[in-house]
Amino acid sequence: MYFHPMPTLEAIKKPISLEIDEFEDRFRESIKSKVPLLDKITHYIVKRKGKQMRPMFVFLSGKMCGEVNDTTYRAAALIELLHTATLVHDDVVDDANLRRGLFSVNALWKNKVAVLVGDYLLSKGLLLSIDHGDFSLLRVVSDAVKDMSEGELLQIEKARKLDIEEGIYYEIIRKKTASLISSACACGAVSAGADEDTVARVHRFGELAGMAFQIKDDLFDYNLNGGSIGKPTGIDIKEKKMTLPLIHSLSKATPAEKRHIINTVKNHNTNRKKVMEVIDFVNRSGGIDYAKEKMEAYNTEALEVLHTFPESDARDGLETLVQYSMERKK
């Protein structure tokens, strides 16, 4: 059997490296402010940027469907402004002090400032689109903002009762995570002048890839070698988030077992020993293997949709980007 080496982000970026460099300059410019405090914070945000996977989805989708142009750069900036705004707000919602190993905006400047900074970034995205008449991009991205808010609120509502079924879980992750990746892909296609059918196909590819991406993320929580990955083990349990490995394991449990595990998640979620009991239960009950199967199914379907497009460097780049997101260690 031939072994495919784990792709690196640098290798994936290669066909669009010039575009990414140009985008970084434009993005930095797009969030500047005349208010010194705001400028200081946005400079800090840019400095601690993540993997930039969403702009990569925009540029690769744009290249797959046509030519990258000024609209594509604005599409990538719009997606990144929206994504950054939601991360700043999420850290307030989750009361998180760290983001990618660095202090969050709310940890350094308090919640009030963080909420206002998130609002500012959202408004910059809206203005960027309106100033250039990119209303089709604005429609795609506004739908994603709505979906992300609904997904987060649905998850919060379910965390109160812990009464979540598999179908609801998929709805949550489709709205919460997949919607932004599908929007990034759709915006790339729209910017390149693709027709409605093509945009819909690219959107579908992004949605399926996003579903697989989130299941992969949720699996990190049940890693028995906790601490060796970017996300600490058991964080979802601590926040009473019911994800696929746990949902499936509970569906197979005896009534007594189910009561015990739900009671642990509800009332003992800060007790490290008890949390490890839940992680052990999920590993023993086949929840991990089941979630991996579902993740692979979404991944396969995403690639089937992608392969309806003609072969190109950009299509290969999107395929490798999906492979990277499935094999990443954090």
C-alpha positions as CSV (number, residue, x, y, z in Angstrom):
1,M,0.0,0.0,0.0
2,Y,1.4,3.4,-1.0
3,F,1.8,5.8,1.9
4,H,0.9,9.4,1.3
5,P,3.0,11.7,3.5
6,M,1.2,14.3,5.6
7,P,1.0,17.5,3.5
8,T,2.3,20.7,5.0
9,L,0.5,24.0,4.9
10,E,3.5,25.5,3.1
11,A,3.2,23.0,0.3
12,I,-0.6,23.6,0.0
13,K,0.0,27.4,-0.1
14,K,2.6,27.1,-2.9
15,P,0.2,27.6,-5.9
16,I,-1.3,30.6,-4.2
17,S,1.7,31.9,-2.2
18,L,1.8,35.3,-4.1
19,E,-1.9,35.7,-3.5
20,I,-1.6,34.9,0.2
21,D,1.3,37.4,0.6
22,E,-0.7,40.1,-1.2
23,F,-3.8,39.3,0.8
24,E,-1.9,39.7,4.1
25,D,-0.9,43.2,3.2
26,R,-4.4,44.1,2.1
27,F,-6.0,42.6,5.2
28,R,-3.7,44.5,7.5
29,E,-4.7,47.7,5.6
30,S,-8.4,46.8,5.8
31,I,-8.5,46.8,9.6
32,K,-6.5,49.9,10.4
33,S,-8.2,52.5,12.6
34,K,-7.4,56.1,13.7
35,V,-8.3,55.1,17.2
36,P,-4.9,54.2,18.9
37,L,-6.3,51.5,21.2
38,L,-8.2,49.8,18.3
39,D,-5.1,50.0,16.1
40,K,-3.0,48.4,18.9
41,I,-5.5,45.6,19.3
42,T,-5.9,44.9,15.6
43,H,-2.1,44.9,15.2
44,Y,-2.0,42.2,18.0
45,I,-4.7,40.2,16.2
46,V,-2.8,40.2,12.9
47,K,0.4,39.3,14.6
48,R,-1.1,36.1,16.1
49,K,-2.8,35.0,13.0
50,G,-3.6,31.2,12.6
51,K,-3.2,28.8,9.8
52,Q,-5.2,31.0,7.3
53,M,-7.1,28.0,6.0
54,R,-10.2,30.0,5.2
55,P,-8.4,32.5,2.9
56,M,-6.7,29.5,1.3
57,F,-10.2,28.0,0.6
58,V,-11.2,31.3,-1.0
59,F,-8.2,31.6,-3.3
60,L,-8.1,27.9,-4.3
61,S,-11.8,27.9,-5.1
62,G,-11.4,31.1,-7.1
63,K,-8.6,29.7,-9.1
64,M,-10.5,26.4,-9.7
65,C,-13.4,28.4,-11.1
66,G,-11.6,31.1,-13.0
67,E,-9.1,33.9,-12.4
68,V,-8.2,35.4,-9.1
69,N,-9.0,39.2,-9.2
70,D,-9.6,42.2,-6.9
71,T,-13.0,40.8,-5.9
72,T,-11.2,37.5,-4.7
73,Y,-8.9,39.5,-2.4
74,R,-12.0,41.3,-0.9
75,A,-13.8,38.0,-0.6
76,A,-10.8,36.6,1.4
77,A,-10.6,39.7,3.6
78,L,-14.4,39.6,4.2
79,I,-14.2,35.9,5.3
80,E,-11.1,36.6,7.5
81,L,-12.8,39.7,9.1
82,L,-15.9,37.7,9.9
83,H,-13.9,34.7,11.2
84,T,-11.7,37.0,13.4
85,A,-14.7,38.8,14.8
86,T,-16.4,35.5,15.7
87,L,-13.2,34.3,17.4
88,V,-12.9,37.5,19.5
89,H,-16.6,37.2,20.5
90,D,-16.3,33.4,21.1
91,D,-13.5,34.0,23.6
92,V,-15.8,36.3,25.5
93,V,-18.7,33.8,25.4
94,D,-16.4,30.9,26.5
95,D,-14.5,33.1,29.0
96,A,-11.3,31.9,27.4
97,N,-8.0,33.5,28.2
98,L,-5.9,31.8,25.5
99,R,-6.2,31.5,21.8
100,R,-3.6,29.4,19.9
101,G,-1.3,29.6,22.9
102,L,-1.4,33.4,23.1
103,F,-3.6,35.6,25.3
104,S,-7.0,36.3,24.0
105,V,-8.2,39.9,23.4
106,N,-10.6,39.7,26.4
107,A,-7.7,38.5,28.6
108,L,-5.6,41.5,27.8
109,W,-8.2,44.2,27.4
110,K,-11.3,42.8,29.2
111,N,-14.7,41.7,27.8
112,K,-16.2,45.2,27.0
113,V,-13.3,46.1,24.7
114,A,-13.3,42.6,23.1
115,V,-17.0,42.8,22.2
116,L,-16.5,46.2,20.7
117,V,-13.5,45.1,18.7
118,G,-15.5,42.1,17.3
119,D,-18.3,44.6,16.3
120,Y,-15.7,46.8,14.6
121,L,-14.3,43.9,12.6
122,L,-17.8,42.9,11.5
123,S,-18.6,46.4,10.4
124,K,-15.3,46.7,8.4
125,G,-16.3,43.6,6.5
126,L,-19.8,45.0,5.8
127,L,-18.3,48.3,4.6
128,L,-15.6,46.6,2.5
129,S,-18.4,44.8,0.5
130,I,-20.8,47.8,0.3
131,D,-18.0,50.2,-0.8
132,H,-17.3,47.9,-3.8
133,G,-20.8,46.7,-4.6
134,D,-20.0,43.1,-3.7
135,F,-23.6,42.3,-2.7
136,S,-23.5,38.7,-3.7
137,L,-20.5,38.1,-1.4
138,L,-22.2,39.9,1.4
139,R,-25.3,37.7,1.0
140,V,-23.1,34.5,1.2
141,V,-21.2,35.8,4.3
142,S,-24.3,37.2,6.1
143,D,-26.0,33.8,5.8
144,A,-22.9,32.3,7.4
145,V,-23.0,34.8,10.3
146,K,-26.6,33.9,11.0
147,D,-25.9,30.2,10.8
148,M,-22.9,30.5,13.2
149,S,-24.9,32.4,15.8
150,E,-27.8,29.9,15.6
151,G,-25.4,26.9,15.8
152,E,-23.7,28.3,18.9
153,L,-27.0,29.1,20.6
154,L,-28.4,25.7,19.7
155,Q,-25.3,24.1,21.3
156,I,-25.7,26.3,24.5
157,E,-29.4,25.4,24.7
158,K,-28.6,21.6,24.4
159,A,-25.7,21.9,27.0
160,R,-28.4,22.9,29.6
161,K,-30.4,19.7,29.2
162,L,-27.8,17.4,27.6
163,D,-30.7,16.0,25.4
164,I,-28.9,15.9,22.1
165,E,-29.4,13.4,19.3
166,E,-27.1,12.7,16.4
167,G,-29.2,14.7,13.9
168,I,-29.1,17.8,16.1
169,Y,-25.3,17.5,16.5
170,Y,-24.9,17.5,12.7
171,E,-27.2,20.6,12.5
172,I,-25.0,22.4,15.1
173,I,-21.7,21.7,13.4
174,R,-23.1,22.5,10.0
175,K,-24.1,25.9,11.2
176,K,-21.3,26.5,13.6
177,T,-18.3,25.4,11.6
178,A,-19.1,24.1,8.1
179,S,-21.1,27.3,7.2
180,L,-17.9,29.5,7.3
181,I,-15.8,27.0,5.2
182,S,-18.6,26.6,2.7
183,S,-18.9,30.4,2.5
184,A,-15.2,30.8,1.9
185,C,-15.4,28.3,-1.0
186,A,-18.6,29.9,-2.4
187,C,-17.1,33.4,-2.1
188,G,-14.0,32.3,-4.1
189,A,-16.3,30.9,-6.8
190,V,-18.5,34.0,-6.9
191,S,-15.5,36.3,-7.1
192,A,-14.2,34.4,-10.2
193,G,-17.6,34.9,-12.0
194,A,-18.9,31.3,-11.6
195,D,-22.5,30.5,-12.5
196,E,-25.1,29.5,-9.8
197,D,-24.7,25.8,-10.3
198,T,-20.9,26.0,-10.0
199,V,-21.2,28.2,-6.8
200,A,-23.7,25.7,-5.3
201,R,-21.3,22.7,-6.0
202,V,-18.3,24.6,-4.5
203,H,-20.5,25.5,-1.5
204,R,-21.5,21.9,-1.0
205,F,-17.9,20.8,-1.2
206,G,-17.0,23.3,1.5
207,E,-19.9,22.3,3.7
208,L,-19.0,18.6,3.6
209,A,-15.3,19.4,4.2
210,G,-16.3,21.6,7.1
211,M,-18.4,18.8,8.7
212,A,-15.4,16.4,8.5
213,F,-13.2,19.2,9.9
214,Q,-15.4,19.7,13.0
215,I,-15.8,16.0,13.8
216,K,-11.9,15.7,13.6
217,D,-11.8,18.7,16.1
218,D,-14.3,17.0,18.4
219,L,-12.2,13.8,18.4
220,F,-9.3,15.6,19.9
221,D,-11.3,15.9,23.1
222,Y,-11.2,12.2,23.6
223,N,-7.5,11.7,23.0
224,L,-6.2,9.4,25.7
225,N,-2.7,11.0,25.4
226,G,-4.1,14.3,26.6
227,G,-1.8,17.3,26.4
228,S,0.2,16.0,23.3
229,I,-2.1,17.9,21.0
230,G,-3.0,21.6,20.6
231,K,-6.5,21.3,22.3
232,P,-6.5,20.1,25.9
233,T,-8.3,16.8,26.4
234,G,-11.7,17.0,28.0
235,I,-12.4,20.7,27.3
236,D,-15.8,19.9,25.6
237,I,-16.9,17.8,28.6
238,K,-15.9,20.7,30.9
239,E,-18.1,23.0,28.8
240,K,-20.9,20.4,28.7
241,K,-20.7,20.1,24.9
242,M,-22.2,16.9,23.6
243,T,-20.2,15.8,20.6
244,L,-20.5,12.8,18.3
245,P,-18.2,10.3,20.2
246,L,-20.2,10.9,23.4
247,I,-23.6,11.0,21.7
248,H,-23.0,7.6,20.0
249,S,-21.5,6.0,23.2
250,L,-24.6,7.1,25.2
251,S,-27.0,5.7,22.6
252,K,-25.3,2.2,23.1
253,A,-25.1,2.5,27.0
254,T,-27.4,0.8,29.5
255,P,-29.9,3.1,31.3
256,A,-27.8,3.1,34.5
257,E,-24.6,3.8,32.6
258,K,-26.3,6.6,30.7
259,R,-27.5,8.2,33.9
260,H,-24.1,8.0,35.5
261,I,-22.3,9.5,32.5
262,I,-24.8,12.4,32.1
263,N,-24.6,13.1,35.8
264,T,-20.8,13.3,35.6
265,V,-20.9,15.7,32.6
266,K,-23.6,17.8,34.3
267,N,-22.3,17.9,37.8
268,H,-18.6,16.8,37.9
269,N,-17.2,18.3,34.7
270,T,-14.4,20.1,36.4
271,N,-13.2,17.0,38.3
272,R,-10.2,15.8,36.2
273,K,-10.6,12.2,37.4
274,K,-14.3,12.1,36.6
275,V,-13.7,13.7,33.2
276,M,-11.1,11.0,32.4
277,E,-13.8,8.4,33.3
278,V,-16.1,9.8,30.6
279,I,-13.2,9.8,28.1
280,D,-12.4,6.2,29.0
281,F,-16.1,5.2,28.6
282,V,-16.3,6.8,25.2
283,N,-13.1,5.0,24.1
284,R,-14.4,1.7,25.4
285,S,-17.9,2.1,23.8
286,G,-16.8,2.5,20.2
287,G,-17.7,6.3,20.1
288,I,-14.2,7.2,18.7
289,D,-14.4,4.6,15.9
290,Y,-17.9,5.6,15.0
291,A,-17.1,9.3,14.8
292,K,-14.0,8.5,12.7
293,E,-16.2,6.5,10.3
294,K,-18.6,9.5,10.0
295,M,-15.7,11.9,9.5
296,E,-14.3,9.7,6.7
297,A,-17.8,9.5,5.0
298,Y,-18.1,13.3,4.9
299,N,-14.5,13.6,3.7
300,T,-15.2,11.1,0.9
301,E,-18.4,12.8,-0.2
302,A,-16.5,16.2,-0.2
303,L,-13.9,14.8,-2.5
304,E,-16.6,13.2,-4.8
305,V,-18.1,16.7,-5.2
306,L,-14.6,18.2,-5.8
307,H,-13.9,15.7,-8.5
308,T,-16.9,16.9,-10.6
309,F,-14.5,19.9,-11.4
310,P,-11.8,19.6,-14.1
311,E,-8.4,18.6,-12.9
312,S,-6.1,21.6,-12.1
313,D,-3.5,22.7,-9.6
314,A,-6.2,24.6,-7.6
315,R,-8.4,21.5,-7.4
316,D,-5.3,19.4,-6.2
317,G,-4.7,22.2,-3.7
318,L,-8.2,21.9,-2.3
319,E,-7.9,18.1,-2.1
320,T,-4.6,18.4,-0.2
321,L,-6.0,21.1,2.1
322,V,-8.9,18.7,3.0
323,Q,-6.3,15.9,3.5
324,Y,-4.3,18.2,5.8
325,S,-7.4,19.1,7.9
326,M,-8.1,15.3,8.3
327,E,-4.6,14.4,9.4
328,R,-3.7,17.4,11.5
329,K,-2.5,16.8,15.0
330,K,-4.1,20.0,16.5
